Amino acid sequence: MSAVRPNDLARALRGFFTDYLARVRGASPHTVQSYRDSVVLLLRFVSVQEKRAVSQLDLVHLTPQRVLDFL
């Protein structure tokens, strides 16, 4: 079995949560959890709209219009 490599979206989200929020911004664990929960909701919304599993989403699926529709 081969390991699945993370796509651009997965790498960007990991960097945002582990590097930017935690290290650069010094966000509290509660803030990181709040952001995480919001991103999960966004990804689930886009997943339904695109008729794809969340794991199949990539940056191209997060268009400005999709984010506005979510909001």
PDB file of N, H, CA, C and O in Angstrom:
ATOM      1  N   MET A   1       0.839  -1.166   0.000  1.00  0.00           N
ATOM      2  CA  MET A   1       0.000   0.000   0.000  1.00  0.00           C
ATOM      3  C   MET A   1       0.891   1.237   0.000  1.00  0.00           C
ATOM      4  O   MET A   1       1.848   1.319   0.770  1.00  0.00           O
ATOM      5  N   SER A   2       0.576   2.194  -0.861  1.00  0.00           N
ATOM      6  H   SER A   2      -0.202   2.128  -1.486  1.00  0.00           H
ATOM      7  CA  SER A   2       1.371   3.419  -0.917  1.00  0.00           C
ATOM      8  C   SER A   2       0.653   4.539  -0.169  1.00  0.00           C
ATOM      9  O   SER A   2      -0.576   4.600  -0.130  1.00  0.00           O
ATOM     10  N   ALA A   3       1.443   5.408   0.413  1.00  0.00           N
ATOM     11  H   ALA A   3       2.441   5.359   0.382  1.00  0.00           H
ATOM     12  CA  ALA A   3       0.880   6.531   1.161  1.00  0.00           C
ATOM     13  C   ALA A   3       0.379   7.590   0.184  1.00  0.00           C
ATOM     14  O   ALA A   3       0.993   7.829  -0.856  1.00  0.00           O
ATOM     15  N   VAL A   4      -0.726   8.213   0.523  1.00  0.00           N
ATOM     16  H   VAL A   4      -1.225   8.019   1.368  1.00  0.00           H
ATOM     17  CA  VAL A   4      -1.279   9.280  -0.298  1.00  0.00           C
ATOM     18  C   VAL A   4      -0.578  10.577   0.073  1.00  0.00           C
ATOM     19  O   VAL A   4      -0.497  10.942   1.246  1.00  0.00           O
ATOM     20  N   ARG A   5      -0.081  11.256  -0.925  1.00  0.00           N
ATOM     21  H   ARG A   5      -0.147  10.959  -1.878  1.00  0.00           H
ATOM     22  CA  ARG A   5       0.597  12.529  -0.676  1.00  0.00           C
ATOM     23  C   ARG A   5      -0.427  13.636  -0.550  1.00  0.00           C
ATOM     24  O   ARG A   5      -1.397  13.665  -1.308  1.00  0.00           O
ATOM     25  N   PRO A   6      -0.236  14.542   0.385  1.00  0.00           N
ATOM     26  CA  PRO A   6      -1.185  15.644   0.546  1.00  0.00           C
ATOM     27  C   PRO A   6      -1.165  16.579  -0.661  1.00  0.00           C
ATOM     28  O   PRO A   6      -0.109  16.855  -1.231  1.00  0.00           O
ATOM     29  N   ASN A   7      -2.341  17.056  -1.038  1.00  0.00           N
ATOM     30  H   ASN A   7      -3.199  16.832  -0.575  1.00  0.00           H
ATOM     31  CA  ASN A   7      -2.427  17.990  -2.157  1.00  0.00           C
ATOM     32  C   ASN A   7      -2.149  19.413  -1.658  1.00  0.00           C
ATOM     33  O   ASN A   7      -1.826  19.617  -0.488  1.00  0.00           O
ATOM     34  N   ASP A   8      -2.279  20.388  -2.556  1.00  0.00           N
ATOM     35  H   ASP A   8      -2.542  20.223  -3.506  1.00  0.00           H
ATOM     36  CA  ASP A   8      -1.965  21.780  -2.193  1.00  0.00           C
ATOM     37  C   ASP A   8      -2.855  22.298  -1.071  1.00  0.00           C
ATOM     38  O   ASP A   8      -2.390  23.016  -0.187  1.00  0.00           O
ATOM     39  N   LEU A   9      -4.126  21.937  -1.105  1.00  0.00           N
ATOM     40  H   LEU A   9      -4.505  21.354  -1.824  1.00  0.00           H
ATOM     41  CA  LEU A   9      -5.039  22.398  -0.061  1.00  0.00           C
ATOM     42  C   LEU A   9      -4.640  21.839   1.297  1.00  0.00           C
ATOM     43  O   LEU A   9      -4.610  22.571   2.287  1.00  0.00           O
ATOM     44  N   ALA A  10      -4.340  20.569   1.348  1.00  0.00           N
ATOM     45  H   ALA A  10      -4.365  19.975   0.545  1.00  0.00           H
ATOM     46  CA  ALA A  10      -3.943  19.950   2.618  1.00  0.00           C
ATOM     47  C   ALA A  10      -2.660  20.582   3.158  1.00  0.00           C
ATOM     48  O   ALA A  10      -2.552  20.849   4.355  1.00  0.00           O
ATOM     49  N   ARG A  11      -1.697  20.819   2.283  1.00  0.00           N
ATOM     50  H   ARG A  11      -1.784  20.603   1.310  1.00  0.00           H
ATOM     51  CA  ARG A  11      -0.443  21.447   2.721  1.00  0.00           C
ATOM     52  C   ARG A  11      -0.676  22.873   3.204  1.00  0.00           C
ATOM     53  O   ARG A  11      -0.090  23.297   4.201  1.00  0.00           O
ATOM     54  N   ALA A  12      -1.535  23.617   2.496  1.00  0.00           N
ATOM     55  H   ALA A  12      -2.010  23.273   1.687  1.00  0.00           H
ATOM     56  CA  ALA A  12      -1.812  25.000   2.896  1.00  0.00           C
ATOM     57  C   ALA A  12      -2.518  25.040   4.247  1.00  0.00           C
ATOM     58  O   ALA A  12      -2.188  25.871   5.093  1.00  0.00           O
ATOM     59  N   LEU A  13      -3.470  24.165   4.454  1.00  0.00           N
ATOM     60  H   LEU A  13      -3.739  23.490   3.767  1.00  0.00           H
ATOM     61  CA  LEU A  13      -4.189  24.142   5.728  1.00  0.00           C
ATOM     62  C   LEU A  13      -3.280  23.725   6.874  1.00  0.00           C
ATOM     63  O   LEU A  13      -3.344  24.298   7.962  1.00  0.00           O
ATOM     64  N   ARG A  14      -2.445  22.740   6.637  1.00  0.00           N
ATOM     65  H   ARG A  14      -2.393  22.275   5.753  1.00  0.00           H
ATOM     66  CA  ARG A  14      -1.515  22.312   7.684  1.00  0.00           C
ATOM     67  C   ARG A  14      -0.574  23.450   8.050  1.00  0.00           C
ATOM     68  O   ARG A  14      -0.325  23.703   9.229  1.00  0.00           O
ATOM     69  N   GLY A  15      -0.054  24.132   7.044  1.00  0.00           N
ATOM     70  H   GLY A  15      -0.257  23.927   6.086  1.00  0.00           H
ATOM     71  CA  GLY A  15       0.833  25.269   7.302  1.00  0.00           C
ATOM     72  C   GLY A  15       0.130  26.398   8.030  1.00  0.00           C
ATOM     73  O   GLY A  15       0.703  27.019   8.925  1.00  0.00           O
ATOM     74  N   PHE A  16      -1.112  26.665   7.649  1.00  0.00           N
ATOM     75  H   PHE A  16      -1.577  26.160   6.922  1.00  0.00           H
ATOM     76  CA  PHE A  16      -1.882  27.724   8.287  1.00  0.00           C
ATOM     77  C   PHE A  16      -2.103  27.427   9.764  1.00  0.00           C
ATOM     78  O   PHE A  16      -1.907  28.295  10.614  1.00  0.00           O
ATOM     79  N   PHE A  17      -2.514  26.191  10.068  1.00  0.00           N
ATOM     80  H   PHE A  17      -2.674  25.486   9.378  1.00  0.00           H
ATOM     81  CA  PHE A  17      -2.831  25.861  11.449  1.00  0.00           C
ATOM     82  C   PHE A  17      -1.596  25.625  12.314  1.00  0.00           C
ATOM     83  O   PHE A  17      -1.566  26.045  13.471  1.00  0.00           O
ATOM     84  N   THR A  18      -0.596  24.968  11.779  1.00  0.00           N
ATOM     85  H   THR A  18      -0.621  24.626  10.839  1.00  0.00           H
ATOM     86  CA  THR A  18       0.552  24.628  12.625  1.00  0.00           C
ATOM     87  C   THR A  18       1.630  25.708  12.637  1.00  0.00           C
ATOM     88  O   THR A  18       2.279  25.930  13.660  1.00  0.00           O
ATOM     89  N   ASP A  19       1.819  26.371  11.517  1.00  0.00           N
ATOM     90  H   ASP A  19       1.293  26.191  10.686  1.00  0.00           H
ATOM     91  CA  ASP A  19       2.887  27.367  11.462  1.00  0.00           C
ATOM     92  C   ASP A  19       2.347  28.774  11.678  1.00  0.00           C
ATOM     93  O   ASP A  19       2.751  29.460  12.617  1.00  0.00           O
ATOM     94  N   TYR A  20       1.444  29.201  10.819  1.00  0.00           N
ATOM     95  H   TYR A  20       1.115  28.644  10.057  1.00  0.00           H
ATOM     96  CA  TYR A  20       1.001  30.587  10.873  1.00  0.00           C
ATOM     97  C   TYR A  20       0.232  30.914  12.153  1.00  0.00           C
ATOM     98  O   TYR A  20       0.632  31.803  12.905  1.00  0.00           O
ATOM     99  N   LEU A  21      -0.859  30.210  12.404  1.00  0.00           N
ATOM    100  H   LEU A  21      -1.184  29.488  11.793  1.00  0.00           H
ATOM    101  CA  LEU A  21      -1.665  30.543  13.588  1.00  0.00           C
ATOM    102  C   LEU A  21      -0.901  30.313  14.878  1.00  0.00           C
ATOM    103  O   LEU A  21      -0.853  31.185  15.745  1.00  0.00           O
ATOM    104  N   ALA A  22      -0.312  29.155  14.998  1.00  0.00           N
ATOM    105  H   ALA A  22      -0.351  28.447  14.294  1.00  0.00           H
ATOM    106  CA  ALA A  22       0.323  28.794  16.262  1.00  0.00           C
ATOM    107  C   ALA A  22       1.632  29.541  16.500  1.00  0.00           C
ATOM    108  O   ALA A  22       1.836  30.106  17.574  1.00  0.00           O
ATOM    109  N   ARG A  23       2.510  29.547  15.515  1.00  0.00           N
ATOM    110  H   ARG A  23       2.344  29.089  14.643  1.00  0.00           H
ATOM    111  CA  ARG A  23       3.831  30.139  15.732  1.00  0.00           C
ATOM    112  C   ARG A  23       3.910  31.619  15.400  1.00  0.00           C
ATOM    113  O   ARG A  23       4.383  32.418  16.208  1.00  0.00           O
ATOM    114  N   VAL A  24       3.445  31.986  14.208  1.00  0.00           N
ATOM    115  H   VAL A  24       3.060  31.337  13.551  1.00  0.00           H
ATOM    116  CA  VAL A  24       3.586  33.374  13.769  1.00  0.00           C
ATOM    117  C   VAL A  24       2.643  34.294  14.527  1.00  0.00           C
ATOM    118  O   VAL A  24       3.060  35.336  15.032  1.00  0.00           O
ATOM    119  N   ARG A  25       1.379  33.915  14.608  1.00  0.00           N
ATOM    120  H   ARG A  25       1.040  33.069  14.198  1.00  0.00           H
ATOM    121  CA  ARG A  25       0.381  34.762  15.260  1.00  0.00           C
ATOM    122  C   ARG A  25       0.270  34.509  16.759  1.00  0.00           C
ATOM    123  O   ARG A  25      -0.279  35.341  17.482  1.00  0.00           O
ATOM    124  N   GLY A  26       0.775  33.391  17.233  1.00  0.00           N
ATOM    125  H   GLY A  26       1.221  32.715  16.646  1.00  0.00           H
ATOM    126  CA  GLY A  26       0.694  33.075  18.649  1.00  0.00           C
ATOM    127  C   GLY A  26      -0.736  32.880  19.127  1.00  0.00           C
ATOM    128  O   GLY A  26      -1.068  33.219  20.263  1.00  0.00           O
ATOM    129  N   ALA A  27      -1.574  32.338  18.267  1.00  0.00           N
ATOM    130  H   ALA A  27      -1.305  32.063  17.345  1.00  0.00           H
ATOM    131  CA  ALA A  27      -2.991  32.151  18.596  1.00  0.00           C
ATOM    132  C   ALA A  27      -3.147  31.122  19.709  1.00  0.00           C
ATOM    133  O   ALA A  27      -2.385  30.159  19.803  1.00  0.00           O
ATOM    134  N   SER A  28      -4.138  31.347  20.535  1.00  0.00           N
ATOM    135  H   SER A  28      -4.757  32.129  20.458  1.00  0.00           H
ATOM    136  CA  SER A  28      -4.417  30.415  21.626  1.00  0.00           C
ATOM    137  C   SER A  28      -4.994  29.120  21.061  1.00  0.00           C
ATOM    138  O   SER A  28      -5.517  29.111  19.946  1.00  0.00           O
ATOM    139  N   PRO A  29      -4.906  28.039  21.811  1.00  0.00           N
ATOM    140  CA  PRO A  29      -5.504  26.780  21.354  1.00  0.00           C
ATOM    141  C   PRO A  29      -6.997  26.918  21.059  1.00  0.00           C
ATOM    142  O   PRO A  29      -7.505  26.274  20.142  1.00  0.00           O
ATOM    143  N   HIS A  30      -7.701  27.747  21.821  1.00  0.00           N
ATOM    144  H   HIS A  30      -7.288  28.271  22.566  1.00  0.00           H
ATOM    145  CA  HIS A  30      -9.130  27.948  21.570  1.00  0.00           C
ATOM    146  C   HIS A  30      -9.371  28.649  20.234  1.00  0.00           C
ATOM    147  O   HIS A  30     -10.321  28.324  19.521  1.00  0.00           O
ATOM    148  N   THR A  31      -8.524  29.594  19.901  1.00  0.00           N
ATOM    149  H   THR A  31      -7.753  29.858  20.480  1.00  0.00           H
ATOM    150  CA  THR A  31      -8.644  30.283  18.618  1.00  0.00           C
ATOM    151  C   THR A  31      -8.376  29.316  17.475  1.00  0.00           C
ATOM    152  O   THR A  31      -9.103  29.313  16.482  1.00  0.00           O
ATOM    153  N   VAL A  32      -7.347  28.503  17.605  1.00  0.00           N
ATOM    154  H   VAL A  32      -6.757  28.506  18.412  1.00  0.00           H
ATOM    155  CA  VAL A  32      -7.019  27.522  16.572  1.00  0.00           C
ATOM    156  C   VAL A  32      -8.192  26.552  16.400  1.00  0.00           C
ATOM    157  O   VAL A  32      -8.549  26.220  15.269  1.00  0.00           O
ATOM    158  N   GLN A  33      -8.789  26.097  17.487  1.00  0.00           N
ATOM    159  H   GLN A  33      -8.499  26.366  18.406  1.00  0.00           H
ATOM    160  CA  GLN A  33      -9.936  25.185  17.399  1.00  0.00           C
ATOM    161  C   GLN A  33     -11.124  25.859  16.729  1.00  0.00           C
ATOM    162  O   GLN A  33     -11.830  25.225  15.944  1.00  0.00           O
ATOM    163  N   SER A  34     -11.351  27.110  17.020  1.00  0.00           N
ATOM    164  H   SER A  34     -10.778  27.624  17.657  1.00  0.00           H
ATOM    165  CA  SER A  34     -12.454  27.843  16.399  1.00  0.00           C
ATOM    166  C   SER A  34     -12.243  27.976  14.892  1.00  0.00           C
ATOM    167  O   SER A  34     -13.164  27.750  14.106  1.00  0.00           O
ATOM    168  N   TYR A  35     -11.039  28.339  14.501  1.00  0.00           N
ATOM    169  H   TYR A  35     -10.291  28.522  15.139  1.00  0.00           H
ATOM    170  CA  TYR A  35     -10.715  28.418  13.075  1.00  0.00           C
ATOM    171  C   TYR A  35     -10.874  27.050  12.425  1.00  0.00           C
ATOM    172  O   TYR A  35     -11.433  26.938  11.334  1.00  0.00           O
ATOM    173  N   ARG A  36     -10.383  26.007  13.097  1.00  0.00           N
ATOM    174  H   ARG A  36      -9.929  26.098  13.983  1.00  0.00           H
ATOM    175  CA  ARG A  36     -10.480  24.658  12.560  1.00  0.00           C
ATOM    176  C   ARG A  36     -11.926  24.271  12.326  1.00  0.00           C
ATOM    177  O   ARG A  36     -12.261  23.727  11.273  1.00  0.00           O
ATOM    178  N   ASP A  37     -12.791  24.545  13.298  1.00  0.00           N
ATOM    179  H   ASP A  37     -12.520  24.986  14.154  1.00  0.00           H
ATOM    180  CA  ASP A  37     -14.205  24.207  13.167  1.00  0.00           C
ATOM    181  C   ASP A  37     -14.845  24.933  11.985  1.00  0.00           C
ATOM    182  O   ASP A  37     -15.654  24.353  11.262  1.00  0.00           O
ATOM    183  N   SER A  38     -14.487  26.189  11.791  1.00  0.00           N
ATOM    184  H   SER A  38     -13.830  26.661  12.379  1.00  0.00           H
ATOM    185  CA  SER A  38     -15.022  26.956  10.668  1.00  0.00           C
ATOM    186  C   SER A  38     -14.550  26.391   9.334  1.00  0.00           C
ATOM    187  O   SER A  38     -15.327  26.297   8.385  1.00  0.00           O
ATOM    188  N   VAL A  39     -13.285  26.018   9.265  1.00  0.00           N
ATOM    189  H   VAL A  39     -12.653  26.095  10.037  1.00  0.00           H
ATOM    190  CA  VAL A  39     -12.747  25.456   8.021  1.00  0.00           C
ATOM    191  C   VAL A  39     -13.391  24.105   7.733  1.00  0.00           C
ATOM    192  O   VAL A  39     -13.661  23.789   6.575  1.00  0.00           O
ATOM    193  N   VAL A  40     -13.637  23.314   8.751  1.00  0.00           N
ATOM    194  H   VAL A  40     -13.418  23.570   9.692  1.00  0.00           H
ATOM    195  CA  VAL A  40     -14.319  22.022   8.558  1.00  0.00           C
ATOM    196  C   VAL A  40     -15.699  22.251   7.945  1.00  0.00           C
ATOM    197  O   VAL A  40     -16.086  21.558   7.004  1.00  0.00           O
ATOM    198  N   LEU A  41     -16.439  23.222   8.478  1.00  0.00           N
ATOM    199  H   LEU A  41     -16.124  23.785   9.242  1.00  0.00           H
ATOM    200  CA  LEU A  41     -17.758  23.525   7.925  1.00  0.00           C
ATOM    201  C   LEU A  41     -17.664  23.984   6.471  1.00  0.00           C
ATOM    202  O   LEU A  41     -18.467  23.576   5.632  1.00  0.00           O
ATOM    203  N   LEU A  42     -16.687  24.829   6.183  1.00  0.00           N
ATOM    204  H   LEU A  42     -16.035  25.160   6.865  1.00  0.00           H
ATOM    205  CA  LEU A  42     -16.484  25.288   4.803  1.00  0.00           C
ATOM    206  C   LEU A  42     -16.179  24.118   3.880  1.00  0.00           C
ATOM    207  O   LEU A  42     -16.759  24.009   2.800  1.00  0.00           O
ATOM    208  N   LEU A  43     -15.277  23.247   4.297  1.00  0.00           N
ATOM    209  H   LEU A  43     -14.805  23.335   5.175  1.00  0.00           H
ATOM    210  CA  LEU A  43     -14.902  22.111   3.450  1.00  0.00           C
ATOM    211  C   LEU A  43     -16.071  21.162   3.231  1.00  0.00           C
ATOM    212  O   LEU A  43     -16.233  20.625   2.136  1.00  0.00           O
ATOM    213  N   ARG A  44     -16.878  20.952   4.243  1.00  0.00           N
ATOM    214  H   ARG A  44     -16.747  21.389   5.133  1.00  0.00           H
ATOM    215  CA  ARG A  44     -18.069  20.106   4.078  1.00  0.00           C
ATOM    216  C   ARG A  44     -19.047  20.737   3.093  1.00  0.00           C
ATOM    217  O   ARG A  44     -19.627  20.044   2.256  1.00  0.00           O
ATOM    218  N   PHE A  45     -19.228  22.046   3.194  1.00  0.00           N
ATOM    219  H   PHE A  45     -18.758  22.608   3.873  1.00  0.00           H
ATOM    220  CA  PHE A  45     -20.110  22.757   2.273  1.00  0.00           C
ATOM    221  C   PHE A  45     -19.615  22.617   0.835  1.00  0.00           C
ATOM    222  O   PHE A  45     -20.383  22.263  -0.060  1.00  0.00           O
ATOM    223  N   VAL A  46     -18.344  22.892   0.621  1.00  0.00           N
ATOM    224  H   VAL A  46     -17.720  23.178   1.348  1.00  0.00           H
ATOM    225  CA  VAL A  46     -17.772  22.804  -0.722  1.00  0.00           C
ATOM    226  C   VAL A  46     -17.835  21.365  -1.227  1.00  0.00           C
ATOM    227  O   VAL A  46     -18.070  21.134  -2.413  1.00  0.00           O
ATOM    228  N   SER A  47     -17.632  20.419  -0.353  1.00  0.00           N
ATOM    229  H   SER A  47     -17.441  20.607   0.611  1.00  0.00           H
ATOM    230  CA  SER A  47     -17.711  19.011  -0.720  1.00  0.00           C
ATOM    231  C   SER A  47     -19.082  18.665  -1.295  1.00  0.00           C
ATOM    232  O   SER A  47     -19.179  17.978  -2.312  1.00  0.00           O
ATOM    233  N   VAL A  48     -20.118  19.133  -0.657  1.00  0.00           N
ATOM    234  H   VAL A  48     -20.040  19.691   0.169  1.00  0.00           H
ATOM    235  CA  VAL A  48     -21.480  18.878  -1.149  1.00  0.00           C
ATOM    236  C   VAL A  48     -21.702  19.590  -2.477  1.00  0.00           C
ATOM    237  O   VAL A  48     -22.261  19.010  -3.408  1.00  0.00           O
ATOM    238  N   GLN A  49     -21.271  20.832  -2.570  1.00  0.00           N
ATOM    239  H   GLN A  49     -20.817  21.304  -1.814  1.00  0.00           H
ATOM    240  CA  GLN A  49     -21.451  21.602  -3.801  1.00  0.00           C
ATOM    241  C   GLN A  49     -20.712  20.971  -4.983  1.00  0.00           C
ATOM    242  O   GLN A  49     -21.223  20.954  -6.103  1.00  0.00           O
ATOM    243  N   GLU A  50     -19.532  20.465  -4.731  1.00  0.00           N
ATOM    244  H   GLU A  50     -19.117  20.479  -3.821  1.00  0.00           H
ATOM    245  CA  GLU A  50     -18.697  19.875  -5.790  1.00  0.00           C
ATOM    246  C   GLU A  50     -18.980  18.395  -6.023  1.00  0.00           C
ATOM    247  O   GLU A  50     -18.481  17.801  -6.979  1.00  0.00           O
ATOM    248  N   LYS A  51     -19.788  17.805  -5.137  1.00  0.00           N
ATOM    249  H   LYS A  51     -20.193  18.288  -4.360  1.00  0.00           H
ATOM    250  CA  LYS A  51     -20.082  16.365  -5.210  1.00  0.00           C
ATOM    251  C   LYS A  51     -18.792  15.538  -5.186  1.00  0.00           C
ATOM    252  O   LYS A  51     -18.593  14.627  -5.988  1.00  0.00           O
ATOM    253  N   ARG A  52     -17.929  15.894  -4.235  1.00  0.00           N
ATOM    254  H   ARG A  52     -18.091  16.634  -3.583  1.00  0.00           H
ATOM    255  CA  ARG A  52     -16.646  15.218  -4.032  1.00  0.00           C
ATOM    256  C   ARG A  52     -16.463  14.990  -2.540  1.00  0.00           C
ATOM    257  O   ARG A  52     -17.035  15.701  -1.714  1.00  0.00           O
ATOM    258  N   ALA A  53     -15.670  14.005  -2.215  1.00  0.00           N
ATOM    259  H   ALA A  53     -15.205  13.428  -2.886  1.00  0.00           H
ATOM    260  CA  ALA A  53     -15.303  13.800  -0.814  1.00  0.00           C
ATOM    261  C   ALA A  53     -14.396  14.959  -0.385  1.00  0.00           C
ATOM    262  O   ALA A  53     -13.683  15.532  -1.208  1.00  0.00           O
ATOM    263  N   VAL A  54     -14.428  15.289   0.877  1.00  0.00           N
ATOM    264  H   VAL A  54     -15.008  14.823   1.546  1.00  0.00           H
ATOM    265  CA  VAL A  54     -13.569  16.359   1.391  1.00  0.00           C
ATOM    266  C   VAL A  54     -12.111  16.061   1.060  1.00  0.00           C
ATOM    267  O   VAL A  54     -11.353  16.970   0.725  1.00  0.00           O
ATOM    268  N   SER A  55     -11.723  14.816   1.152  1.00  0.00           N
ATOM    269  H   SER A  55     -12.339  14.077   1.424  1.00  0.00           H
ATOM    270  CA  SER A  55     -10.331  14.433   0.871  1.00  0.00           C
ATOM    271  C   SER A  55      -9.945  14.643  -0.587  1.00  0.00           C
ATOM    272  O   SER A  55      -8.759  14.634  -0.915  1.00  0.00           O
ATOM    273  N   GLN A  56     -10.921  14.830  -1.466  1.00  0.00           N
ATOM    274  H   GLN A  56     -11.885  14.837  -1.200  1.00  0.00           H
ATOM    275  CA  GLN A  56     -10.641  15.046  -2.887  1.00  0.00           C
ATOM    276  C   GLN A  56     -10.624  16.524  -3.267  1.00  0.00           C
ATOM    277  O   GLN A  56     -10.340  16.866  -4.415  1.00  0.00           O
ATOM    278  N   LEU A  57     -10.921  17.388  -2.325  1.00  0.00           N
ATOM    279  H   LEU A  57     -11.152  17.110  -1.392  1.00  0.00           H
ATOM    280  CA  LEU A  57     -10.928  18.819  -2.621  1.00  0.00           C
ATOM    281  C   LEU A  57      -9.504  19.354  -2.711  1.00  0.00           C
ATOM    282  O   LEU A  57      -8.589  18.871  -2.044  1.00  0.00           O
ATOM    283  N   ASP A  58      -9.349  20.365  -3.554  1.00  0.00           N
ATOM    284  H   ASP A  58     -10.092  20.758  -4.096  1.00  0.00           H
ATOM    285  CA  ASP A  58      -8.060  21.037  -3.676  1.00  0.00           C
ATOM    286  C   ASP A  58      -8.321  22.539  -3.761  1.00  0.00           C
ATOM    287  O   ASP A  58      -9.473  22.971  -3.722  1.00  0.00           O
ATOM    288  N   LEU A  59      -7.282  23.318  -3.873  1.00  0.00           N
ATOM    289  H   LEU A  59      -6.346  22.967  -3.904  1.00  0.00           H
ATOM    290  CA  LEU A  59      -7.413  24.769  -3.870  1.00  0.00           C
ATOM    291  C   LEU A  59      -8.340  25.290  -4.962  1.00  0.00           C
ATOM    292  O   LEU A  59      -9.019  26.296  -4.755  1.00  0.00           O
ATOM    293  N   VAL A  60      -8.385  24.637  -6.109  1.00  0.00           N
ATOM    294  H   VAL A  60      -7.833  23.820  -6.276  1.00  0.00           H
ATOM    295  CA  VAL A  60      -9.226  25.119  -7.212  1.00  0.00           C
ATOM    296  C   VAL A  60     -10.704  25.094  -6.840  1.00  0.00           C
ATOM    297  O   VAL A  60     -11.498  25.827  -7.429  1.00  0.00           O
ATOM    298  N   HIS A  61     -11.080  24.277  -5.887  1.00  0.00           N
ATOM    299  H   HIS A  61     -10.435  23.681  -5.408  1.00  0.00           H
ATOM    300  CA  HIS A  61     -12.483  24.165  -5.492  1.00  0.00           C
ATOM    301  C   HIS A  61     -12.906  25.261  -4.514  1.00  0.00           C
ATOM    302  O   HIS A  61     -14.101  25.463  -4.297  1.00  0.00           O
ATOM    303  N   LEU A  62     -11.955  25.962  -3.928  1.00  0.00           N
ATOM    304  H   LEU A  62     -10.984  25.798  -4.104  1.00  0.00           H
ATOM    305  CA  LEU A  62     -12.267  27.028  -2.976  1.00  0.00           C
ATOM    306  C   LEU A  62     -12.239  28.375  -3.688  1.00  0.00           C
ATOM    307  O   LEU A  62     -11.347  29.195  -3.466  1.00  0.00           O
ATOM    308  N   THR A  63     -13.217  28.583  -4.535  1.00  0.00           N
ATOM    309  H   THR A  63     -13.941  27.918  -4.715  1.00  0.00           H
ATOM    310  CA  THR A  63     -13.296  29.835  -5.277  1.00  0.00           C
ATOM    311  C   THR A  63     -13.881  30.930  -4.386  1.00  0.00           C
ATOM    312  O   THR A  63     -14.543  30.629  -3.393  1.00  0.00           O
ATOM    313  N   PRO A  64     -13.644  32.186  -4.729  1.00  0.00           N
ATOM    314  CA  PRO A  64     -14.259  33.269  -3.959  1.00  0.00           C
ATOM    315  C   PRO A  64     -15.787  33.132  -3.892  1.00  0.00           C
ATOM    316  O   PRO A  64     -16.395  33.397  -2.855  1.00  0.00           O
ATOM    317  N   GLN A  65     -16.396  32.716  -5.006  1.00  0.00           N
ATOM    318  H   GLN A  65     -15.902  32.500  -5.848  1.00  0.00           H
ATOM    319  CA  GLN A  65     -17.849  32.570  -5.009  1.00  0.00           C
ATOM    320  C   GLN A  65     -18.306  31.462  -4.061  1.00  0.00           C
ATOM    321  O   GLN A  65     -19.337  31.606  -3.403  1.00  0.00           O
ATOM    322  N   ARG A  66     -17.557  30.359  -3.980  1.00  0.00           N
ATOM    323  H   ARG A  66     -16.720  30.242  -4.514  1.00  0.00           H
ATOM    324  CA  ARG A  66     -17.923  29.285  -3.047  1.00  0.00           C
ATOM    325  C   ARG A  66     -17.843  29.773  -1.607  1.00  0.00           C
ATOM    326  O   ARG A  66     -18.701  29.452  -0.786  1.00  0.00           O
ATOM    327  N   VAL A  67     -16.817  30.542  -1.310  1.00  0.00           N
ATOM    328  H   VAL A  67     -16.119  30.802  -1.977  1.00  0.00           H
ATOM    329  CA  VAL A  67     -16.675  31.065   0.054  1.00  0.00           C
ATOM    330  C   VAL A  67     -17.820  32.020   0.358  1.00  0.00           C
ATOM    331  O   VAL A  67     -18.385  31.973   1.450  1.00  0.00           O
ATOM    332  N   LEU A  68     -18.173  32.891  -0.591  1.00  0.00           N
ATOM    333  H   LEU A  68     -17.714  32.929  -1.479  1.00  0.00           H
ATOM    334  CA  LEU A  68     -19.297  33.793  -0.387  1.00  0.00           C
ATOM    335  C   LEU A  68     -20.599  33.032  -0.221  1.00  0.00           C
ATOM    336  O   LEU A  68     -21.421  33.388   0.623  1.00  0.00           O
ATOM    337  N   ASP A  69     -20.794  31.998  -1.007  1.00  0.00           N
ATOM    338  H   ASP A  69     -20.126  31.709  -1.693  1.00  0.00           H
ATOM    339  CA  ASP A  69     -22.002  31.171  -0.885  1.00  0.00           C
ATOM    340  C   ASP A  69     -22.065  30.530   0.501  1.00  0.00           C
ATOM    341  O   ASP A  69     -23.134  30.441   1.105  1.00  0.00           O
ATOM    342  N   PHE A  70     -20.934  30.093   0.987  1.00  0.00           N
ATOM    343  H   PHE A  70     -20.065  30.165   0.496  1.00  0.00           H
ATOM    344  CA  PHE A  70     -20.868  29.495   2.318  1.00  0.00           C
ATOM    345  C   PHE A  70     -21.231  30.522   3.392  1.00  0.00           C
ATOM    346  O   PHE A  70     -22.000  30.237   4.310  1.00  0.00           O
ATOM    347  N   LEU A  71     -20.668  31.704   3.257  1.00  0.00           N
ATOM    348  H   LEU A  71     -20.043  31.935   2.511  1.00  0.00           H
ATOM    349  CA  LEU A  71     -20.932  32.741   4.252  1.00  0.00           C
ATOM    350  C   LEU A  71     -22.381  33.185   4.225  1.00  0.00           C
ATOM    351  O   LEU A  71     -22.774  34.056   5.002  1.00  0.00           O
TER     352      LEU A  71
END
